[in-house]
């Protein structure tokens, strides 16, 4: 019994050492961490029926994107504009009005020179997605993906990988370019029409959270195995 426990303890230390080396010289893993430095950017487009042309873009706070944390859970929902101007809604911003713009909401962690020259993996767990599949009165709906983007130093171009946010685990990886001036972002992009604030709930939302580190799962399984063994010995 003592020999078995010593073996388990040694194995636990070995696993702990592996957990402590989550980022190596050529691989890194990130997740849906509420303590990370999340930022936001909104791109605004005309409706497809109006040609779909790009209007403008600017940095937005994540609550303004309608991307909000509740403990470890991130909720993404249709974008809400409080301005009743007909620029945003038809006929104007009142209950029952229809969004007059397509909102491209990007929530992400932005890094420079951190994840360059690595294979970066971004993973999480979609708890529920009741947003994708709905459409408004104009027939415009929503899409939402997880992404990694590898930008040129001046943001003039980028490489990207994405995964749709469907219920369950997602994991995407990208081999980034080894240039310390490049910017690597990971996060979520939700595209769809704006919605008046009183009309949001029927369109649904998306809930996302972190997944446990593989080493944490291994330690948990190991602990359960030891407990079961001790119970049997008793």
N, C-alpha and C positions, 0 to 999 in steps of 0.2 A: 504494500500500500504506500509506504513512504517513498519507495523508488518510483512508483507511478506518479505521485504528486510532484516529485522533483522533476520528472520528465515533462509534466504538464507546465510547471513553472518555467522551465527552460524554453519550452515552445512558446509560451505567452510572451516572454521577453523578446524572442526572435520576431514574433509577429508585430509586437510593439515597435521594434526597430524599423520594420518595413513600413508601418503606418507613418512613422516620423519622416519618411523620405518620399512624400507624396509627389514632389516635383524633382525630376532628374534633369540632367543636362540636355536631354532630347525629348522629354515627354512631360506634360503637365495636365492636371485635371481640375476643373472648376465646376461649381454647382450653383444652385438657386439659394444663395446665402443672403439673408436680409441685412447682415452687417457689412456687406460689400458696398463700394461707392457707386451706387446706381444713379445714372443720369437719364435724361430724356431728350428726344428731338422729334419735332412734328413736321412732316411734309404735308402740304395741302394741295389737293387737285380738284379740278372741276369734275362734275358727274360725267360718267360715260356718255350720257345723252347730250351733254354739252361739249363733247369733244375730249374730255378727260385730260385737258392740259394742266401742266404744273403751274401752280400759283405762287407759292412761296414756302419757305421753311425756316425754322428757328428752334433754338434750344428751349425746352419746356421742363418744368419740374415734373417728377413722376406722378404726383397726384393729379396734375392737369392733364396727363395722358389718360387718366382713369386707370392707373396701375397702382394698386394700394396693398400694403402689407398688413396682415393681422397675425402677429407672432411669426411663425415660420411659413405662413401661407401667403402667396402672392395671388391677388385677384385682378384679372384683366377684364375690362368691360367696354361697351361702346363709348366713343368719345362724346362728351357733353360740352356744348358752347353756351354760356349764359347770356350771350348777346342776342336779342331777338331780331336783329337786323336781317332783312331779306337776303343779304349776302350769304347768310348761314342757313336760313330756313325758308321754306315755301309754305304758306304765303309770308309768314313771319314767325318768330319764336313764341309759340303758345302750345299748350297741350294739344296733341294730335297733329302738329305740323310735321313736315317731312324734311330731313336733312338735305341741304343744298350743296354740300361739299363731301369729297372723299378724304378721310383723315388717315394718314400713314404714321401711326404712333410707334416710335422706337424707344424701348427701354433697355439700357445696356450698361455694362461696365467697360470703361474705356481705359486702355493701357498703352504706354509708349515704351518700346524697348524691353518689355518684360517677358512676353511670350513669343518673341521672334526666334526663328530657327528651331522651333519645337513642334511636336505633334500635340496640339491642344485638344483636349476632350471636354465638352460641355454636356452635363447630364442633369436630369431632374425627373420629377414624377408629376404627371398631370392627374390630378384627383378627379376633375370633372370638366367637361367642355360642353356647355349648353348654348354657346354663342354661335359657333360655326354651323351653318345650315339655315339660320333665320335670314329673312330678307325684309326690307322696309316696303312701304307702299309703292316706291318706284322700282321695286325688284332688285335693289342693291343689297348685297349681303356682306359678310365678313370673312376674312382669312386671318390666321394667326400661326406664326412659326417661331421656333427657336432658331438662333443663327450664331455663327461665328463669322466675322468679317476681318480681313487682313488688308488694311489701307496703305497706300503709298504715303510717303512722308508729308506730302502736301494735300492729301485726301482727294487727289484727282482721279483715282481708280482704286478698285479693291477686288479681292477674291472673296467668295463666300460659300458657305455650306449651310443648308437649312433642314429642318425637320418639322412637319406639321404637328400641331399640338393635339394629339388624340389621347384618349384615356390610357394611362399606364406610363411606363418608363420611356424616356427618350434619351438618346446618346448620339452626339455628332462629334466628329473629329476633323481637324484640318492640319496639314503640314504647312506651317507658316514660313515666310521668307526670312532668311537670316540677315536682317538689316536693322541696327539699333534705332534708326529713325522712324521705323514703321509703327503704325498704330493697330493694335489688335483689340477688337470689341467682341463681346459675347452678350447675348440677351434675347429679347423677344420683339417681334414686329407684328402689330395688329393693324389691318387695313379694312376700312369700311366707312359707311356714312355717319355723319354726326347725328345725334339723337337729342331731342329736348329732354330736360332732366326728369320730367314727370313720366316719361314714356320708356325709360331704360329697362326696367325690370323684365318685361315680357321677352326681350331679346336675349336674355341669358348672360352668362359670363364664363370665365375660365379660371380654375384654381390650380395652382402649381406649387410644389414644395421641393425641398432637398431630398436626395436619396442618401442613405447611410454609406459611409466609406466602406469599401470592400474589407479593409482590415478590421473595422469596427464590427462588421457582421461576423468575421472569422473569430474574433475574440468572444463575441456573444455566444456563438455556437460552441466554442471551446468551453466556456463557463457552464453552459447547459449540460455539456457532456460530462464534465467533472461532477456536477451536482447529481446527475443520474447515476454515475458510477458509485458515488459515496452512498446514495440511498440503497442501491443494490447490495453493497458490502454490509450495510447495517442490517 
